[in-house]
Structure formats: C-alpha cells, structure tokens
Amino acid sequence: MLSMIGLIGGLFLLIYLTMKGMNLLVAGPLCALFVAVLSGLPLFPQLAGEGEANLVTNYMGGFAGFVTSWYLMFLLGSIFGKVMEDSGAADSVSKWVVDKLGMKQAVLAVVMACAILTYGGVSLFVVAFSVYPMALSLFKQANLPRRFIPAALALGSVTFTMTSAGSPEIQNWIPIEYLGTSPYAGWEVSAIVAVFMAVFGYWWLKRMIQKAVAKGETFVARGNDPVVENKALPNPLTGLVPLLVVLIISFVFHDSLMQSALIIALLGGVIATYLLNRKYFKSFWDAVSDGTMGALVAIGNTAAVVGFGGVAKAVPAFQTAVDAMTSIPGSPLIGGAIAVSVIAGMTGSASGGQAIALPLLAPHYIDMGVNTEALHRTVAISSGALDSLPHNGYVVTTIRSICGESHQDAYGAVGALTVIVPLIGLAIAIVLFSLGFGI
C-alpha cells in the first residue's frame, strides 16, 4: 500500500514541480527519491544486494540507456530544425503556404504550414517559432482573437502529423526498437485517424473561434509583437526538398536499418538544406551549435523522466499497476493504450511515456500474439494524447514563451485539440484494428 502511495504520489509530484517551473533534470531524480523512500528501495548500490534494484543504479540506468539509444536522432533532428530556421527555408515554406491560402483561410494556413514542416521532420519547437510571426500577422488581418494561435500551431504540429505513419518525429520511431516494426506500421488505420483528427480538429477550432468572435472578441495588438521580416528567403521549392529528402531516405532504409534509418535521413536533410540554401544562412555553424545545445536540453529532459521510470518500475506497486492495465477486458490494445497514455500524461512527455512503458509492455503483448503493427500505431497515437496536459514542455513553451499568452486564456482550445481529439482518434484506431482492418 505504501509503495502504491509512493508511486502515485511521485507521479503527481513530478507534475506539480514541472508546472511550478522546476527543471526536469532536478525534478526527475527528486521524485524518484520520493518513490524509492516510500517503497523501501535501497538508495545506493552499496546498500543493496548484488544485482538488486536501488535508486542510483536504476535511475542512471534508465537515464543513460535512453541517451545511448536516441542521442544521435535528437542531435540531428535538432540541428536539421535549426538549419532550416537559420537559412530561412522553414520561413519560406510556411510563407508559401500562407500566401497560397490567404487571409480568408487564416486558420487553415497556419495549421497546414505547421503540418508540412512537422511531417517533414522539423522539430516541433522550431515549427512553432517559425510559423508564429506569420500566424500573428494573419490573425491580425482577419481580426481573430490571438489567444487561439497556440491551438492552431498545436493542431498542425502535435496531432495528426506527429504520430502518423511515416512521420520522422521521434514519437513514431521509438516503438520500432521494441516491436521490430517500421515507421509505416498500420498505415491504413493511421491515414484514417490522421484525416479524422485534421478535419474534426480544424472544424472544432474554427467553431471555437467563431463563438469567441460572436461574443465580441477581436485581435488585440501588443507593443512587443514580432513583425514578419521582408528579408530575402530561399525559393519555397528549396525549402521543401530537404523535407522530402528526410521522408524518402527514411522510407528507403527503414527495413534494413530500422530506427537507425532516421539518423541517415536527418543527416541527409541537413546536407540538402546547406547545399540548396547556403547563401541564405546567417551562420551555418552557429545554427549547428544552437541545434546541438537544443538537443542536449531536449534529450536531457526526456531522459530525466525515463530515469524516474527506471526507479518507478523497480518498486512492487508498478508491477501491480501494469498487471491491472494489461488485464483489462477486451482488446489487448486497450491496455497498452491506457498504460502509455497515463504514463505520458504523468510525465508530460510522449516519448518519455513510450520509453518507460514499452520495455515492459512489448514483451508481454508479443508473447500474447498481439499484432505488432497494430500495437505500434496504437502506442504512437496514445502517446500523443494525455502528454499535452498543462505541464507539457511544448504546451508551456508555445503558450507562454512563443505566443505570450496565459494558460487561462489559451489552454482550453489547446487541450481540446491536443488531448480530446487524439483520444477520439485513438478510440477509432483501436476499433478499426480490433475489426481486423489494416492487419
């Protein structure tokens, strides 16, 4: 009983400290300590028997294991996003989409610009930074309430693109290591769910904005609003080509190299961006340096959460919780989806939720004979639902740092589109897989 209190309490403490702004590199081990103490887990290897679990070994094992497996993907993904940003290629692509759709389709233009960049492998944070100035300009011209800009950015970035088949985003690649699948696993169902999330999410966002406008809400300018610069940008085609390079290389090598294909694909994207847009760079090597630092922060934060999971899964209460989730009546996919969703929600990280849950769940479900492609897609989609609770890093950064809004004003729409819509999409995926579609 005390172990369960420690486990649940540690998870909620992690949420609380994250929402209070504590660095995850501090909050992770602190919450792991809380779990260990209440569960009677030895703190140091010297206090435990040979081969027995202890706080330091289990935390650092989870932390280091995640870094070992995913550092190069995080590094190259972050550098690719930064060189796309520094060269103006990301701005060129998003501006091209905005220009083609125009002011009358302001919301759709923002969503589509984010979707194209995200599905092409550009980091979610870079996408938000890149598209925000144009989104602000469009919302201003259309006189739409600016508090909905974070929701428009999020809909295009962290819903139907992030977890879909073929996406180069890390959330679609982590299951490959544990399930032996490909990034295109369950693509038929994935396509249906992606279309649903895009169409329903866009309809819901438009309806929320229309209701706000009907109540008298308008765009309110601020003195510190960024302005879309009229600087020289590369041709949109030379911005799109690196995105296509990432997708094509990952497709060609995914069978032979599995998740390592992403390394070659992202490296190819970096090289293509440099070769095609080199005269537009402010400083290529500064972009590489900034991307490297961004990768260290991103993987450090995720690994801190995975390290917490390494301690949590060593306590008796965790196995009890896993047994409860894996014995849920009905489709085994439901248990996997719930487990990943809950852990991703507690940690505020889709990749963290997968990295904690899959090492334990994958062998169990594979032994049961569950279709691995269906499990891959279910896990990917489920990781992108509850992860977007208010303490999620992308949510906090996009709402507060990039858009300058408050959670009180902006999170309602963000939560509706990034939590509820993916949960409905997840339910559709489970039903379709259970009916044998796409298997």
Sequence and secondary structure as in RCSB ss.txt:
>XXXX:A:sequence
MLSMIGLIGGLFLLIYLTMKGMNLLVAGPLCALFVAVLSGLPLFPQLAGEGEANLVTNYMGGFAGFVTSWYLMFL
LGSIFGKVMEDSGAADSVSKWVVDKLGMKQAVLAVVMACAILTYGGVSLFVVAFSVYPMALSLFKQANLPRRFIP
AALALGSVTFTMTSAGSPEIQNWIPIEYLGTSPYAGWEVSAIVAVFMAVFGYWWLKRMIQKAVAKGETFVARGND
PVVENKALPNPLTGLVPLLVVLIISFVFHDSLMQSALIIALLGGVIATYLLNRKYFKSFWDAVSDGTMGALVAIG
NTAAVVGFGGVAKAVPAFQTAVDAMTSIPGSPLIGGAIAVSVIAGMTGSASGGQAIALPLLAPHYIDMGVNTEAL
HRTVAISSGALDSLPHNGYVVTTIRSICGESHQDAYGAVGALTVIVPLIGLAIAIVLFSLGFGI
>XXXX:A:secstr
 HHHHHHHHHHHHHHHHHHTT  HHHHHHHHHHHHHHHHT  SSGGGS TT   HHHHHHHHHHHHHHHHHHHHH
HHHHHHHHHHHTTHHHHHHHHHHHHH GGGHHHHHHHHHHHHHHTT  HHHHHHHHHHHHHHHHHHHT  GGGHH
HHHHHHHTTTTTTSTT  SGGGTHHHHHH   TTTTHHHHHHHHHHHHHHHHHHHHHHHHHHHHTT      TT 
          HHHHHHHHHHHHHHHHHHHHHHGGGHHHHHHHHHHHHHHHHHGGG S HHHHHHHHHHHHHHHHH
HHHHHHHHHHHHTTSHHHHHHHHHHHT SS HHHHHHHHHHHHHHHHT HHHHHHHHHHHHHHHHHHHT  HHHH
HHHHHHHHTTGGGSTT HHHHIIIIIIT   HHHHHHHHHIIIIIHHHHHHHHHHHHHHTTTT 
